[in-house]
Amino acid sequence: MLRDFTFNEVYFLLLATRWTILLAVIAFVGGGLLGLVIAGMRVSPYAVLRRAAMAYIQFFQGTPLLIQLFMVFYGTAFIGLSPDPWTAAAITFIVNSAAFFGEIFYGSIESIPRGQWEISRALGFRFVPTLRLIILPQAFRLMLPPTVGFTVQIVKGTSVASLIGLTELARTATVINTVTFEPALVFGTVALIYFALCWPLSLLGASLERRLLVQKVRGGPLGKGAAASPAAAVAGPD
């Protein structure tokens, strides 16, 4: 029996939004941490690690997210696993996001002058301490704008999880539409909710990008923060 699209349906959509946000947060945190490892592998002095990181990035950036989700949810049955929708979605979004975060972080790390690495080695720093204590603190500001921008894509991409039965925003909208048959109202409301989630992130990303551009104009690619690292302090001003 059909029913009208009322505030109750809007309320159910808002409740489902929390699962969309949770999945996006899981993808952001897990993907960000794994992406940092991938970026570290890409700048590693060991060729095998660099090649492994490149293969990882190319695979997950070169295949559709939906196919990756189906591989985890349905394909793992061949090895005796049967993950629930939440587990499958979390794993898929983490490994997928890590490929993009890894590329973002790698680009930011590569923006740091090579002299920082050389001076660090001269001071006796090994690879990991150099990356953790000297390079990453300087690269962090460069990472922020594209990281925030990609987070918008994560939020929108969570709708794919509805195809394996995860009851997030898009899935709830489909269920509500079957009992109200008001697609314009239902999916129009969903579009507004997604917009409300993504628009502030887009504004934040644009603001960070403008600030970074101002810093580049005033003080070079790293601004005043470059001198904060031990390597930069030893190198002195150009």
PyMOL commands that set and color helices and strands:
alter all, ss='L'
color gray80, all
select helices_A, chain A and resi 7-42+47-62+65-73+75-79+85-110+114-122+127-164+169-180+183-219+223-228+230-235
alter helices_A, ss='H'
color red, helices_A
deselect
rebuild
show_as cartoon
